[in-house]
Amino acid sequence: MGKRSRRRERAPGAAAPLPDAPTADYPGADGSVLTLRCVLTPKTRTQYAEVLHGNTLSQEDAWHRAVEFLFERLAVRWTISGVATEGQKDLLLRLRAATADERAFVRGALREHCAEWFPDVEAP
């Protein structure tokens, strides 16, 4: 049996691996599905508030950056026309290349998700 195929034991006192965060799916009118994480850490909430209300950007730039910030932190998968996009970098690139309708769908899904899972977070 090779080293890679052996199951490794945790060292005594080592932290247990974190469980997968719960997710929620948001179907779009065109058959796309956006899967979002249902967990947002306190530090991420603070960073998001700074992005949304930061004084260094114009209001519109801050709003667009806030959408990207939330999407980057919450998106797990985005399936469009049967093609799934996963991974933080690929998802962000896909969002930046999205059509106006796709961006509107993402904003709507983020607003609905925040209202349900994070009522204390101001959605963009």
N, C-alpha and C positions, 0 to 999 in steps of 0.2 A: 504494500500500500504506500503510495507516494505521500509526500508531505502535504500537498494541497488537498488531497482527498480525505485526509484525517480530520476528524472533528476536534477542534481545539477546545480545551476546558478553560473556563474563566479562572483567573488568578483569585485567590482568597481576598475578599475585601474589594474586588473590582466592581464597578457599577454594572448593573444589568443593562443590556441594550434597551434603548427606548422603543416602545411599541409604535407601530405605524399610526399616524394621526388619522382620525376619521375624516372622510371626505364626503362631499355632496356634489351631485351632478346637476347641471343646468342645461336643458335642451334648448336649442335655438329653433327658429321657424324654418330654417333651411336644412334641418337634420343634423346640424353640428351639436356637439356636446362639450361643455366646459366643466371640468372637474376641479373643484376648489377644496383646499384644506380647511378644516373646521377648528383650527387652533391658531392663535395669534399671541405671541409672547408679550409680556409687559414692555420689554425693551423695544420690540418692533412697533408696538402701539405708540410709544413715545417718539420714536424716529419718524413714524408716519405723520404724527401731529406736527412735528417740526417741518417736514416737507410740505404739508398742506398749508400751514400758516407761516412759513418762513418768509422773512422780509427780503431775502436776497434775490428772489425771482418775482416777475410780474404775476399777477393773480392767475392769468390764463396759463402761464408756464408752470406755476406751482400746481395747478389743477391737473394738467397733463402728466406732470411728474408723479403726482399722488396716485393717479390711475396706474401708471407703470409700476410704482412702488408696491401697491397692493397686489397687482397682478403677479409681480415677480415673487412676492412672499407667499401667495395663496395658491396659484395655479399649479396643478399637478399634471394635467393632461388636457389637451384641446384636440378634439377629433372633428375634422372638417372633410366632408365628402368621403368618409370612410378611412381617411388617413390621420393617424394619431401622431401628435407632436408631444414629446415629453422632454423633460430636462429643462432646467431654469434658463440656460442660455438660448436653446432652441425655441422655447416658448416666448421669450422676450423678443427674439428676432421675428417670430411669426406675428406677434402683436404689432410690431413696428411696420410690417409689410401688409397689415390688414386693411381691408376696404373700410369705407365709412360705416357701412351697415354692420360689418363684423365688429368694429370698435364700439358701435352703439350697443350691440349685443353684449359685449364684454362689460361695458359700464353698467348696463342693466343687471347683469348677473352679479357683479360686485356689489351693487346697491342692495339687491335682494338678499345676498349672502350676508352682508354686514348687518342688515336689519334683523335677520334671523339669528345669527350666531354671535354678533358683536354689537349689541344695541348701543353701547357706549362709544363706538367708533363712528366718526362723521364720514360717511361715504362721499366720494367726489361726484 
